[in-house]
C-alpha cells in the first residue's frame, strides 16, 4: 500500500483569507454573547449555512451574514483574538505564511476611524506573528460596491503602511457590480507604492472579469480566477505571465459557482500551467480551512503527492514573503515530499 503523506504537515502559504471570515464559529458565539448580538440560526447551527450567491438575493444573504459576524468585532482585544486564532488555525494546517485580507473601512466606525482601525489591525497582526512564529502580512481590500474615490483613499492609506506589514491591495465583494476599470487609479496608486495587485475576479462572473483584472488593474494575482478555465486563450495568458489564481474550492461550491467539488476546474488550471494558491476564503461561513482545500485536491481531483507539493510551492512563490522565508518553506516542502 502506498504511503499517504500527512497534508497537514505539508508547508504552504495561505494567500486568500478574509478577516471576519477567518473567525472560529465558537469565537463568534462568545463575542455575540458578550455584546448582546442576536445571531440568525444560520450562524449558530454548528453547520455552514446554506448559501448560493449566484443570484442577487443569494449574494445579499451571504453579505448579510458576513456583516452580522463583523458587527461582533468591536474592541481592539476582539481583533487581537481573531488574528491570533486565525494564525493558530493556519499553523495547524501547515501554513508557514499568511496574507490576510481586510477592508478597514468596515471596522472604522467601531474602532475610532479609518487610520485607528488599520493600526489596530496591524498591531494585532504584529503581535500574533511574534507570539505564534507565523509570518503574517495584510492585504488592504477596497469594496466594489463603494465609490472608486473610496478605493483611492484606501490605496493611499495602504501605501503609507508598507513598513508595518501591508503587502498588497485587493478588490472584493460582488463582481457583478462596479467595473474593474473604475478602480484603475486606486490600483495604480497601490502599485506605484510597491504593493501587489490582487483583485477578485472570475468567480460570480465569467472569464471577462479575469481579463479585466489583467488589463485594467495589472493583477499579479487574481482572487479566485476559476472561470478563466472557460477560455483557453486566457488560460495561456495567465500561464505565460505566471499570474497566480487564488482558488478556493470549498467557497466555489458553497456559493454555487459550481454544483459539486468535481466541477471546480482545479486540474484544468493546473495542467494549463496556471500557478495556483489554494485558499479557504471565509471558513466561518464555508466550514473548511486551508488544509481541507489540499485534501479536496487529493481526494476529488486526484492530485498526487508531487503535484500537491507543487501546489504548495506555487502558493509560496506567489506570496509576498521575504526571499529567505520563501527559500526555507520551499526546502521544507522538498523535505515533506522525500520523507
C-alpha positions as CSV (number, residue, x, y, z in Angstrom):
1,X,0.0,0.0,0.0
2,X,1.3,3.4,-0.9
3,X,2.3,5.7,1.9
4,X,-0.1,8.6,2.2
5,X,1.7,11.7,3.5
6,X,0.0,14.0,6.0
7,X,-1.2,17.1,4.2
8,X,-1.4,19.0,7.4
9,X,2.4,18.7,7.6
10,X,2.8,20.0,4.0
11,X,4.3,23.5,4.3
12,X,2.2,26.0,2.4
13,X,1.3,29.7,2.1
14,X,-2.2,31.0,2.6
15,X,-3.0,33.9,0.3
16,X,-6.8,34.1,0.3
17,X,-8.3,34.5,3.7
18,X,-10.8,37.3,4.6
19,X,-10.6,38.9,8.0
20,X,-14.0,38.4,9.6
21,X,-14.4,35.2,7.6
22,X,-11.4,33.7,9.4
23,X,-13.2,33.6,12.7
24,X,-13.8,30.4,14.7
25,X,-17.5,29.7,15.0
26,X,-17.1,29.3,18.8
27,X,-15.5,32.8,19.0
28,X,-18.4,34.3,17.1
29,X,-20.8,32.8,19.6
30,X,-18.8,34.2,22.5
31,X,-18.5,37.7,21.1
32,X,-22.2,37.8,20.1
33,X,-23.0,36.8,23.7
34,X,-20.5,39.5,25.0
35,X,-22.2,42.3,23.0
36,X,-25.8,41.0,23.1
37,X,-25.9,40.5,19.4
38,X,-28.8,38.2,18.3
39,X,-27.4,36.0,15.6
40,X,-29.6,34.2,13.0
41,X,-29.8,30.4,13.1
42,X,-27.6,30.2,10.0
43,X,-24.7,31.4,12.2
44,X,-25.4,29.4,15.3
45,X,-26.4,25.9,14.0
46,X,-22.9,24.5,14.1
47,X,-23.0,23.7,10.3
48,X,-22.0,26.0,7.4
49,X,-25.1,28.0,6.3
50,X,-26.8,27.0,3.0
51,X,-25.6,29.7,0.6
52,X,-26.0,30.2,-3.1
53,X,-24.7,33.6,-4.3
54,X,-25.1,33.2,-8.0
55,X,-28.3,35.4,-7.8
56,X,-28.6,38.8,-6.2
57,X,-30.7,37.5,-3.3
58,X,-28.2,34.8,-2.5
59,X,-25.3,37.2,-2.5
60,X,-27.2,39.6,-0.3
61,X,-27.9,36.8,2.2
62,X,-24.2,35.9,2.2
63,X,-23.2,39.5,2.7
64,X,-25.8,40.0,5.5
65,X,-24.4,37.0,7.4
66,X,-20.9,38.3,7.0
67,X,-21.9,41.8,8.2
68,X,-23.6,40.3,11.2
69,X,-20.5,38.4,12.2
70,X,-18.4,41.5,11.6
71,X,-20.6,43.5,14.0
72,X,-19.4,41.3,16.8
73,X,-15.8,42.7,16.4
74,X,-15.9,45.9,18.5
75,X,-12.8,46.3,20.6
76,X,-9.1,46.0,19.9
77,X,-9.0,42.8,22.0
78,X,-11.6,41.2,19.7
79,X,-9.3,42.0,16.7
80,X,-6.3,40.6,18.6
81,X,-8.1,37.4,19.4
82,X,-9.4,36.9,15.8
83,X,-5.9,37.3,14.3
84,X,-4.2,35.1,16.9
85,X,-6.8,32.3,16.4
86,X,-6.5,32.6,12.6
87,X,-2.8,32.2,13.0
88,X,-3.2,29.2,15.2
89,X,-5.6,27.5,12.8
90,X,-3.2,28.2,9.9
91,X,-0.2,26.7,11.8
92,X,-2.3,23.6,12.5
93,X,-2.9,23.3,8.7
94,X,0.8,23.5,7.8
95,X,0.8,27.2,6.8
96,X,4.2,28.9,7.1
97,X,2.9,32.3,5.7
98,X,-0.4,34.0,5.9
99,X,-1.7,37.1,4.0
100,X,-5.0,38.2,5.5
101,X,-7.3,40.5,3.6
102,X,-9.3,43.3,5.2
103,X,-11.3,46.4,4.3
104,X,-10.5,48.7,7.3
105,X,-13.5,50.9,6.3
106,X,-15.8,48.3,7.6
107,X,-14.3,48.3,11.1
108,X,-13.6,52.1,11.3
109,X,-17.0,53.1,12.9
110,X,-16.4,50.9,15.9
111,X,-12.6,51.4,16.2
112,X,-12.3,55.2,16.1
113,X,-11.9,55.9,12.4
114,X,-10.1,54.5,9.4
115,X,-6.5,55.1,10.5
116,X,-7.0,53.8,14.0
117,X,-8.8,50.8,12.6
118,X,-6.0,49.9,10.3
119,X,-3.4,50.5,13.0
120,X,-5.3,48.2,15.5
121,X,-5.4,45.5,12.8
122,X,-1.7,45.9,12.0
123,X,-0.8,45.8,15.7
124,X,-2.8,42.6,16.1
125,X,-1.0,41.1,13.1
126,X,2.4,42.0,14.5
127,X,1.6,40.6,17.9
128,X,0.1,37.3,16.6
129,X,3.1,36.9,14.3
130,X,5.5,37.4,17.1
131,X,3.6,35.1,19.5
132,X,3.0,32.2,17.1
133,X,6.0,32.4,14.8
134,X,3.8,32.5,11.7
135,X,4.7,35.1,9.1
136,X,1.6,37.3,8.7
137,X,1.0,40.2,6.4
138,X,-2.0,42.2,5.3
139,X,-3.8,42.9,2.0
140,X,-6.0,46.0,2.2
141,X,-9.1,45.5,0.0
142,X,-11.4,48.0,-1.5
143,X,-15.1,47.3,-1.9
144,X,-16.6,47.2,-5.5
145,X,-19.9,48.3,-4.1
146,X,-18.5,51.6,-2.9
147,X,-17.3,54.7,-4.9
148,X,-13.9,54.4,-6.6
149,X,-12.8,57.5,-4.7
150,X,-13.1,55.5,-1.5
151,X,-10.8,52.9,-3.1
152,X,-8.2,55.6,-3.9
153,X,-8.3,56.8,-0.2
154,X,-7.7,53.2,0.9
155,X,-4.8,52.7,-1.6
156,X,-3.0,55.8,-0.3
157,X,-3.5,54.6,3.2
158,X,-2.3,51.1,2.4
159,X,0.9,52.5,0.8
160,X,1.6,54.5,3.9
161,X,1.8,51.3,5.9
162,X,4.0,49.1,3.8
163,X,6.6,49.3,6.6
164,X,4.0,48.0,9.0
165,X,3.0,44.8,7.1
166,X,0.7,45.9,4.3
167,X,1.9,44.0,1.2
168,X,-1.0,44.1,-1.3
169,X,-4.1,45.8,-2.5
170,X,-7.3,43.9,-3.3
171,X,-10.9,44.5,-4.6
172,X,-13.7,42.3,-3.2
173,X,-17.5,42.0,-3.0
174,X,-20.0,41.2,-5.8
175,X,-18.0,41.4,-9.1
176,X,-21.3,41.8,-11.0
177,X,-21.2,45.4,-9.6
178,X,-18.5,48.0,-10.3
179,X,-16.3,47.6,-13.3
180,X,-12.6,46.8,-12.7
181,X,-11.6,49.8,-14.8
182,X,-13.5,52.1,-12.4
183,X,-10.8,51.2,-9.8
184,X,-7.7,51.5,-12.1
185,X,-6.5,54.7,-10.4
186,X,-6.6,53.2,-7.0
187,X,-4.6,50.2,-8.2
188,X,-2.1,52.5,-9.9
189,X,-1.5,54.3,-6.6
190,X,-1.1,50.9,-4.8
191,X,1.3,49.5,-7.5
192,X,3.4,52.7,-7.5
193,X,3.7,52.4,-3.8
194,X,5.1,48.9,-4.1
195,X,2.0,46.8,-3.3
196,X,0.9,43.6,-5.0
197,X,-2.2,43.9,-7.1
198,X,-4.7,41.1,-6.1
199,X,-8.3,41.9,-7.1
200,X,-11.1,39.3,-7.1
201,X,-12.3,38.2,-10.4
202,X,-13.7,35.2,-12.3
203,X,-15.9,33.8,-9.6
204,X,-19.5,35.1,-10.0
205,X,-18.9,36.3,-13.5
206,X,-17.0,34.6,-16.3
207,X,-13.6,34.9,-17.9
208,X,-14.2,38.6,-18.9
209,X,-13.8,39.7,-15.3
210,X,-10.4,37.9,-15.1
211,X,-9.3,39.7,-18.3
212,X,-10.4,43.0,-16.8
213,X,-8.3,42.3,-13.7
214,X,-5.3,41.8,-16.0
215,X,-5.9,44.6,-18.5
216,X,-7.2,47.3,-16.1
217,X,-5.7,46.5,-12.7
218,X,-2.5,44.8,-13.9
219,X,-3.1,41.9,-11.4
220,X,-0.2,40.0,-10.0
221,X,-2.7,37.5,-8.5
222,X,-6.4,37.0,-9.1
223,X,-8.7,36.2,-6.2
224,X,-10.5,33.0,-7.4
225,X,-10.0,33.3,-11.2
226,X,-11.5,29.8,-11.7
227,X,-13.8,30.9,-14.5
228,X,-10.7,31.5,-16.6
229,X,-10.9,27.8,-17.3
230,X,-13.7,28.6,-19.8
231,X,-11.3,30.5,-22.1
232,X,-8.3,28.6,-23.5
233,X,-6.6,31.8,-24.7
234,X,-7.0,33.4,-21.2
235,X,-5.5,30.2,-19.6
236,X,-2.5,30.5,-21.8
237,X,-2.1,34.2,-20.9
238,X,-2.3,33.5,-17.2
239,X,0.3,30.7,-17.6
240,X,2.6,32.8,-19.8
241,X,2.6,35.7,-17.4
242,X,2.6,33.4,-14.3
243,X,-0.4,35.3,-12.8
244,X,-1.5,33.2,-9.8
245,X,-5.1,32.3,-9.2
246,X,-6.1,32.1,-5.6
247,X,-8.5,29.1,-5.9
248,X,-10.9,28.4,-3.0
249,X,-12.7,25.1,-3.8
250,X,-15.0,24.9,-0.8
251,X,-16.1,28.5,-1.3
252,X,-16.8,27.9,-5.0
253,X,-19.3,25.2,-4.3
254,X,-20.8,26.8,-1.2
255,X,-21.6,30.0,-3.2
256,X,-23.0,28.0,-6.1
257,X,-20.3,28.9,-8.7
258,X,-20.1,25.1,-9.2
259,X,-22.6,22.4,-8.2
260,X,-20.1,20.0,-6.7
261,X,-16.4,19.7,-6.0
262,X,-15.7,17.6,-9.1
263,X,-16.8,20.6,-11.2
264,X,-14.2,23.0,-9.8
265,X,-11.6,23.2,-12.7
266,X,-8.6,22.7,-10.4
267,X,-7.0,20.1,-12.7
268,X,-7.7,22.1,-15.8
269,X,-6.0,25.2,-14.4
270,X,-3.0,23.3,-13.1
271,X,-2.5,21.3,-16.3
272,X,-2.6,24.5,-18.3
273,X,0.4,25.8,-16.3
274,X,-1.6,28.5,-14.4
275,X,0.1,29.0,-10.9
276,X,-2.4,28.3,-8.1
277,X,-2.6,29.2,-4.4
278,X,-5.3,27.2,-2.6
279,X,-7.2,29.3,0.0
280,X,-10.0,29.0,2.5
281,X,-11.7,32.4,1.7
282,X,-14.2,32.5,4.6
283,X,-14.0,29.4,6.8
284,X,-16.6,30.8,9.2
285,X,-19.2,30.6,6.5
286,X,-17.9,27.8,4.4
287,X,-16.9,25.4,7.1
288,X,-13.4,24.4,5.9
289,X,-10.0,25.8,6.5
290,X,-6.8,25.7,4.4
291,X,-5.8,22.1,4.7
292,X,-9.2,20.9,3.6
293,X,-8.6,22.5,0.2
294,X,-5.5,20.3,-0.3
295,X,-7.5,17.3,0.9
296,X,-10.0,18.1,-1.9
297,X,-7.3,18.4,-4.4
298,X,-6.0,14.9,-3.5
299,X,-9.3,13.1,-2.9
300,X,-11.6,14.7,-5.5
301,X,-9.2,15.8,-8.2
302,X,-6.6,13.0,-7.9
303,X,-3.6,15.2,-7.3
304,X,-0.5,13.1,-6.5
305,X,1.9,14.0,-3.6
306,X,4.4,15.5,-6.1
307,X,1.6,17.6,-7.6
308,X,0.3,18.7,-4.1
309,X,3.9,19.7,-3.3
310,X,4.0,21.8,-6.4
311,X,0.7,23.4,-5.5
312,X,2.3,24.3,-2.1
313,X,5.4,25.7,-3.9
314,X,3.2,27.8,-6.2
315,X,1.5,29.3,-3.1
316,X,4.9,30.2,-1.6
317,X,6.2,31.7,-4.8
318,X,3.2,33.9,-5.3
319,X,3.4,35.2,-1.7
320,X,4.9,38.5,-0.6
321,X,7.2,36.6,1.8
322,X,10.8,37.7,2.0
323,X,13.3,35.6,-0.1
324,X,14.7,33.9,3.0
325,X,11.3,32.8,4.1
326,X,10.4,31.5,0.7
327,X,13.6,29.5,0.4
328,X,13.1,28.0,3.8
329,X,9.5,27.0,3.0
330,X,10.4,25.6,-0.4
331,X,13.1,23.5,1.2
332,X,10.6,22.2,3.8
333,X,8.2,21.2,1.0
334,X,11.0,19.2,-0.6
335,X,11.6,17.5,2.8
336,X,7.9,16.7,3.1
337,X,8.0,15.1,-0.4
338,X,11.1,13.0,0.3
339,X,10.0,11.8,3.8
